Every structure is written in structure tokens, then in C-alpha cells.
Amino acid sequence: MNKLLFLILAAVSFLFLSTPVSAQSVNLFNGKNLKGWHVDVPAMDTNKQAVSPFLVRNGLLVSMGVPAGHLITDAVYQDYRLDIEYRFAGKPGNCGVLVHASTPRALYQMFPKSLEVQMMHEHAGDFWCIVEDIEVPDMEARRGPKDNWGITEGKGRRIKNLTDGSEKPVGEWNSMRIECVGNTVKVWVNNELVNAGFNCTAQKGQIAVQAEGSEVEFRKLLLTPIKK
């Protein structure tokens, strides 16, 4: 890690100190079925042959990747820590977890209004703005030219993470922690702080898992409320 990146990480860590959590955690996935979630897959509206890409297999929540869509919590959450364990079981690919999700199909008639925490192989921890926005330190270096920024189709919606190399080899389990408190969002991958943002335009919403072309397994989705 170069000296500049180390200093940035140290500064971000100081600015975004963890907030004490409450005692009661909630398993969003019960290991048996998709109770508490609903599927939003546009292809299933018109194609009678389309099958939901989300299933439970051997106690794991699996996103098969196609057809594209989202598995969305029925409940709305605010001020929490979400601990996730996931892996690309076969080959590297793409997926993500959306926080503060609300209006369905708000982007490209597919993605709900939200902030995406990227899980794409070698890019875990990037932010993608989906009709919501967030700020980070050193914005132009991580988001590109300011004139291109935006939250809708064709705009600069990606905010790169702070580190590369935080993920484990394909087939091994990764841990991801997403902490949402007020208008801040922080992300750790395998215990390494990889992103931290502030002034998010949403502070609550549903949580969603993507089907975005790749098979991904989840064995943990544990939500812990945070006391502000």
C-alpha cells in the first residue's frame, strides 16, 4: 500500500469511527426459505418460462445471476450494521448488495432507487449511485470528472473503493460489513475498510441482493441495529 493511500485510509477511519451497536441482531436469511423477501425480476412479467434466479440450496441463499433482477427485503431498515458472507462458487463475476432501496425499477427499468455496494470480483466495495447519491473524500479522483457525475442513466455513478486486493480467491468465503448510520455508509471487505461515504441522499430503505449475471452464494446476512 503506498503512503498516500495509507494516509487516506487512516483519515477515513478517524472520520468514520464505529458507532456502538444494540444487543439484538436479526438474521435476514433463515437458511430454509425466502421468508421476509420478495423477488423483482422484470423478465418474469412477460416470459412465462422465466424462473426466479433466487433459491435456497443446502442452507445457502443462491443468486443464479439470470434472469437479472433483485431479491428485496419486505421490511425497511435504518441505522444498522449488515454482516455478509458470500462467495463466487464457480467463476468470478458480478453481484451487489443495495442499501436504502425504495422505488422499484428506477434505473434502466431494472434497478431500484438505492445505493449499491459492489461485490464484483476485484471491485468489492465500490459504490454505485442508483438515483441516490453519496460523497466521499477525494471525489474527482474516485468518480471521474465532476461534469460527468450523476445518478441516472449515462452518468458517472461509480465511486471507486479505496483498496484493491481485499478479496479472497474465487471459491473461498468473503466477509463484507456494511454500516449505515444517518447519512453515512461504510464498507469493510475481509476486515479491511474499503469505502466510507457521507451526505448520502437516503437514510433508510429496503435491502436488496442482485442477480447480475453470475452465480453467488450467501451463507450470512446478519443485521444489527445501531444506536445513534
N, C-alpha and C positions, 0 to 999 in steps of 0.2 A: 504494500500500500504506500503510495507516495505521500510526502509530507503534507502537501496541500489538502489531499483527501482526508488524511488523518485529522487535520485541524478542523475541517468542515464537519466531520463526524463527531468530534469532541464538542464543537459548538452546538450542533443539533441536539446531542444527548443532554447537554446542560439546559437548553431551552425547553425541552420536552420531557421533563422528569416524570416518572410514572406516578400515577395517582392511586392512592390506596383503594383496594377492591373490597366489596362486601363479601360476606361468607358464602352466599348461596349461588352456585353455578347451575347452568341449565344445559343439558345435552340436547342440541338441536336435532341430532340424528340418533334414533333409539336403537339402531343396529338390526331392526326387524322389518321396518316398512317406512314409507314416506309420510307418516302422520305428521301434521304440522307444516307441510309443504304443499305447494301446488305447481303444476307444470305449465309453462307458457312456451309453446313451440309453434311458430306460425305455420309450418308445413302441415301440421295436424288439422288446421282449419279446413283445408280443401282436399288433401290427399288422404283418402280412406285407408291407404296401405301404410301410411306413416305410423311408426311406433315410437313411443316416448323413448328418448335416449337415456333416461334416468331409471336406475333399477337398484335393487339390493341383491348382493351376491356374496355369499359366505361371510355375512355380517358386515360387509363394506358397502358404502354408498358409491355407486359407479356412475360416472358420466361417460357414455359411449362416444360422445363427440358429434354424432349425426343422428337425426337431423338437428340443425342448430337451434338453440333456444336456451331457456333458463328454468331452473328449479328455484322457486321463490318461497320464503317463509310466509305463512299466513299472518304472523304477528309482526308488529313494528317494534323496533328496538332503539334505545338511545343510551349513551354513556355506558360503554361496555368494553370488555376485552374478549376477543374471539380467538381461541386457540385451535389450530387446524393441523392435522397430519394428513399428508397426501403424497401420492407418487404417480409417475407415468409408468405404468406396469410393463408396457411393451417397448415403445419407442418414444423419443422426446417429442413434445408437441405443445399445444396451446390450451389454456383454460384460464379461469379467473374467478375471483370472488367479488361480488358487488356489495357495497355498503350504502346505506341511506337510499335504497331503491324506492321508487314511487311510481310515477306514471308509466304504464307498460308501453313497450314498442315506441319509445320516444325518439330513438335514433335508428335510422335505416329500417324503420318498421320492424325492428328486431330487439334492440337493447332498451331496457327500462331506464328511465332517468335515474342516475346514480353516480357513484364514484367507483371505478373498477380498481381493484388491487390485482395486478397482473401475476399470473403463475406460469406464463410461457417460459419454456426451458431457456435458461441463460438470461432471462429478463425478469425473474421473480422480484416483485416489489415495485415495479414501475406503477405509476398512477396513470389511468386513462380517464379523462373527464367526459362524462356522458350526460350532457345537458345540465350538469352541475359543474362547479369549478372549485379549485383549491390553489393555494400559493405555497411555494417552497423557497428556501434560501437559494440564491444564485439562479433565478428563474430562466434567464435567457440562455445560459449555458446548458440547462437541462431540458428546456422546452423548445428552444429554437428562437428565431427572430420574433420579436413581440408583435409585429404586424400580422403574423400568421396565427396567433393564438385565438382559440375559440372553443366552443363546447358543442358544436353541431357538425353536421356532415362537411367534410372537406377542410376542416380547420385543424390547427396544431393542438391536438388533445392529449398527446402523450407527454408525461413528465418522467424523465429517466430516473432510475434509482441511483443511490449513492455508491453502490459497490457491485462488482461482478465476482463470480466465483463463490457465492454463498450457498449454492445448491449442491446437493449430493448427486452422485452418479445415477443415471436412469435405472429404475428398479428399486432403489433404496427410498426409504421414507424421509420426507422433508417435514419439518415443523415450520409453521407460519403463525405469527401472532399479529393480529390487527387490533389496535387500541383506538377507539373513537371516544373522545371526551370533548363536549362542547363543539367548537368548530375546528378541532384538531384531529388529525389522523396520523398514527404512527404504525410502522410495519417492521417486524423482525423476521428474518429467514434463518432458521437454524441458529437462533440466539444472537444473530448479528443484526444491528439496526441498519436497515437498508433504505428507509424513506421516512420522512416526517413532514407533514404539511399543516398549514394553519389557514384561517379565514375560509374554511370550506363553506359553500353556499347552502349546505344542508347539514342538519344536526341529528336527524333521526330518519328512520325508514326501515324497510324490509331488508333482508339479506338474501342474496341470490348466488347460486352456483351455475357456472356456464357449461353448455355443451358447445364447443367451438372447434370441432374437427379432430379431437384426439381423445383416446380413452384414458381416463384418470380415475384413480381410486382414492376414496377418503375413508379414514378409519376414526377420525376425531373431528367434531365440530362442537366445541365446548364454549359456551358464552357465560361470562362472569360479569354481573353488573358492577359498575364503578360509582362510588360516591364522590361527587364533585366537592 
